[in-house]
Amino acid sequence: MSEKKNKLTLFWQLQIAGWFLLFLIYLFLYYRNYWADSRTIGGLFLTYITGFLISLVLRKFYQKLKYKSRSIILISTSIIASSIIASNFWFWFDVLLTELIFGNVQTLVDLNTDRYLSNIWSHSIVLFLWSSFYFSIKLWDDWGTEKLRAEKANALAHAAQLQMLRYQLNPHFLFNSLNSIRALVEEDKNRAKSMITELSEFLRYSLLSKNFANVPLNNELEAIKHYLSIEKTRFEEKLIVQFNIDSNTEDYPVLSFLLHPIIENSIKYGMQTTMLPLRIDISAKLIDMTLVLKICNSGNWIDHNSNNSKSTGTGLENVKQRLENAFPEKHCFEIIKSKESVCIEIRISK
């Protein structure tokens, strides 16, 4: 409601200022010799008061014109036709008001075809320019509104995508983690408590990060460490993880839950294709203000299109789409395959 009121206030400010400025331009350009003639100056002022009122009638017509669903040719034709018709009303309304207010000023007596057409032409130009300016502002405002809606929709899509990642994470991960905790409760209570702590910290990050599109890389890595600590408890000596993080990358903003699907894939498919132990290397460095993240795991690439694959490929596709939406033309996502390892490299530029 406030936005609508602001737009209405802006219209009236532009409307009054525009017509008054037009009156002053005509006054200084063509009527400098008549400044002492109050009837002439009053008649000129009345002419532009009349134009002001006629433009308000045009505005009412344009508000009912469904310009968004019509072609530019039809809109242009409507503006031209409306300007010509309205200029006739403007001329005769002005003549009648002038006669009524200032008495006989010879307006009708001196009227001829040339003078009539000259007035219609000049009035039509003024109203055409007013109409063009009116629609330009409307289209600019509509563009701004659509852009804002697109940004909101994009933000909601990011939030929904992140929420979807959480829902994908929870069932299997929680099931396996709780099973591991249950197995540890009797044989090693301290390790069970430690695993519960790691799980709670990881889930807390999952809940808190939903309020932020971007988080410092250090926060994302801490969550990954909690996740890997849980997996390390499950797989024990079958999993070896190494971090190589440059200190100048820790505050670099990244998408929350960006790395988790990659790490999850590294463990899930790495365990299927490597000679144990599975090795995962996570590195981050800054090169010319570009963040370079690299996650490598031993094993082979599994193509989700192959007949024997149980991979859907959705995890990495989600990462690609989120990067594309958040950093268009400012990121690079690359899969590096070899006989002994699979690496995912992400580059993000400011």
N, C-alpha and C positions, 0 to 999 in steps of 0.2 A: 504493500500500500504506500509506503514511504517512497519507494522507487518511482511509482506512478505519479505521485505528487511532485517529485523532483523533476520528472520529465515535463509535466504540465507547466511548472514554474519556468523551466528553461525555454519552453515554447513561447510563453508570454514575454519573457525578456527579449528573446530574439525578434519576436513579432513587433513589439513596440519600438525597439532600437532600430530595426531594419527600416521600417516605414518612416520613422522620424529622420533617419539619416538620408533616406531618399528625398524627403521634403527639403532638407538643408542643401543637398547637392543641386537640386533644381533651383532653389532660391538663389544660391550663389552663382550658378552658371548662367541662368537665363533671366533672372528678375532683379539684378543688382540696381537697375535704374528705377525700380518700382518700390523700393523699401519704404518710401514715405507714403505710398498709396495703400492705406489700410484695407480698402475694399479688394484690391488686387491680391495683396498678400493673404488676406483672409480667404479669398476664393481659392488660392493655391493650396492653402492649408486644408480647406474643406475638401478639395479634390483628393488629397492623400488620406484624409479621414475616411472618405468614401471608399477609396481603394483598400484601406485597412479593413473595413467592414465586409467588402466584397470577398477579400481573401479568406475571411472567416467562414463565409458561405462555401467557398471552394474547399476549405479544409473539411467541412462536414461531408461534402460529396466524396472527397478522397478517402475519408475514413470508412465509407461504405464500399469503396472500390476494392475488390479483392485482388490487389496487385501482385500478391505472391504467387497466385495460380495463373496469372496471365502473362503473355509474351511481352517482350520489351517493345515490339512494334505496336501492339494494342495499347500499351500504357502510354507510349509517346503520342499516339494518335488521340487518345483520350485527353492528355494534357493540352495538346494544341487546340483541339475542339473546345475544351472547357475554357481555355484562356480567351479564345475569340468570343465565345458566347458571353462569358463573364465581363469582358471588356465593353460590350454593348450595354449591359446593365450598369456598369460603372459610369459610362459616359452619360446616359440618360438620367441616372440617379443623381449624378453630380450636377447636371444642368438644372434639374428641378429643385434641388436643395439650394443651389446658388441663387436661383430666381426667387425662391421663398424667403431666404435669409437676407439677401442683399438687394432685393428688388430687381427692377429691370436693368440688367447690365448688358443688354443687347446680345446675349448669348444665342437666343433663338433667332433673332433678327439677322445676325451675321452668319448663321449656320449655312454652309454649302457643302457640296459633295467632297471637295478636296479637304476642307477642314474636318469634316466628319471622319473620312478615311484616315487622315493623319492622326487624329485622336485615337481611333480604334487601333491603329497600328502601334502607336506608342504604348497604349494601355495593354494591348495583347503581349507586347514584349515584356513589360513589367510583370504581368501575371504569369507568363511562361517562365521567366527567371525565378519568380517566387515559387512556382510549382516545382520546378527542377530542384531548387534548393530544399524545398520541403521533402521531396522524395529522396534526395541524397541523404538527408539527415535520418529519415526513416530507415533507409537501407543500411546505413552505417550502424544505426542502433540495433537493427535486426541482426546484422553480422556480429556485433558485439555480444548480443544475447545468445546467438547460436554458438559462438565460440565459448562463452561461459558454460553453456549447457554441455558442450562437448568435453570441456575440461572436467566438469563435475562427473559426467558419465565415465570419462577415462579414469578419474580417481576412484569411482565406485567399482569400475572393472578391476583396477589394481587391488582394491580391498577384497573384492570377491575372489580374485585369483589367489591372493594370499590366504584367504580363509579356506579355499579349496585345498591348498597345499597342506594346511593344518589338519583338515579332515582326512586327507590321504595319509598323512603321517600317523595319526593317532591309533587306529585299530591294530595294525600289525606290530608297530613299534612298541606300543604299550603292552600288548599281549606278550611279546617276547621278553620285554623288560621285566614285567611282573612275574613271568615264569622263572626268570633267572633269579630274581629276588627271593622268590619262594624256595628255590633250590638252595640258596645261600643261607637262609635264615637258620637252618639247623647246623650246617657245617661251618659257617664263618659269619657270625653275627656282625662283626665290625665291617666286613666287606659289604654285607647286606645293607647296613646303615649308610655306608658311603655311596652305594648305588642309588639308594632312595634319595639321598641329598642331590646327587648329580641329576637324577630324573626330575626332581622338583624344580631345580634351577633351570633346567632346559625347558620345562613346561611353563615356568614363570616368564621366561623370555618369549616363548610362543604367544602368551597372552598379552604381555605388555607391548610387544613390538607391533601389534595390530593398530596401535594409535599413531604409528609413524611410517611414512612412505620410505624414508631413508634413515639409516642408522650409521654410526661410525663403524668402520671395518672391525675395530677392536671388539665391539659388542657382538658382532656377528661371529667372530672367531671364538669368543668366550662360549657362546651357545654351541658352536661346533665342537669345542673341547669337551663340554658336558656330554654331548651326544656320543662322541667317540670314546669317552671314558666308560659310558654304559656298555657300548659295543665291545670295548676292550675287556670288560668284566665278563661278558658273555663268551667271547672267542678266545680270551686269554692269550697264549703264545702264538695263536694262529693269525693275529693281527698286529702289525707294527706300523705306527704312525709317526711321521716326522714333520715338524713345522719349521719353516724358514721365512720369518716375517720381518721385513725391514721396519724399524721403529717409526720412520717418517710416513708410513702408510696407515698407521693405527687410527688416525682421525679422519681418514678419507671417507666421504659418504657413499654408502652402497645401499642397494635395496635390501630390506629386511627379508630374511629367509631365502637369500639368493643362492647361497652355497649349499644349503642342506640337501636339495634334490641331487646335486652332483655327488656329494659325499655318500649319500644313501645308495646311489647307483654304483659308486666305486666299490662299496662293500658287497652289495647284493650280487653284482655280476662279476666282480673280481674274485669272490669266493668260488664262483662256478668255473672260472677259466684259468686260474693260476695254480702253480705248485706252492702250497702253503709253506711259510706264512705269507699272507697277503700284505703287501707294502703299499702304504699311501703317503705321498709327499704333498704337502700344502705349502705354497710359497706366495709371497706378495712383495712387490717392489714398485718403486715409483721411477718412471723413465720420462723425462721431459714433461712433467705434470700429467702423465698418463699412468693410471693404476693398472698394473699387470698382475692378474691373479692366475695361478696355475695349480691345478689339482691332478696329480698323476697316480695311477694305481697299476700294480703289476697285473698281468693277465691279458686277455684279448678282447677286442671289440665284438659285441654281439649285435648283429643287425636285427632290428625288430621286425623286418619284413621277411626274414628267413623262416622256413617251415618249422624249425626246431626251437625257435625263440619264444620265450614267454614274456618278452619285453614289449610294452606298449609304446614306448618312446615319448610318452606324455610329459615325463619329468623334465627332460632337456628342452622339449618344445615350449613348456611353460617358462623356463628360464630365458629362452630366446625371445619369446613374445614380450616378457616383462622388460627385458633390456631394450627391445625395439621401441616400446611405448615410452619408457622413461628416458632413454638416451638416444633418440633418433639421430643417425649419422655421427654419433659420438662414441660408438662402441664397436667392438669386434668380438665375435664368438667363434672359436675354432676348436675342432676336434682333431687331435694329432694321434694317429694310430701307428703302432709298430708291432712286431712279432711278440715282444715281451711286455709291452705296456700300452695304456690308453691315457692320454692327457687331455684335459679341457683347459683351454686358455681363454681368459676374458680380459679385454682391454677396455677401460673406461676413461674417456678424456673429459676435462672440464670445458 
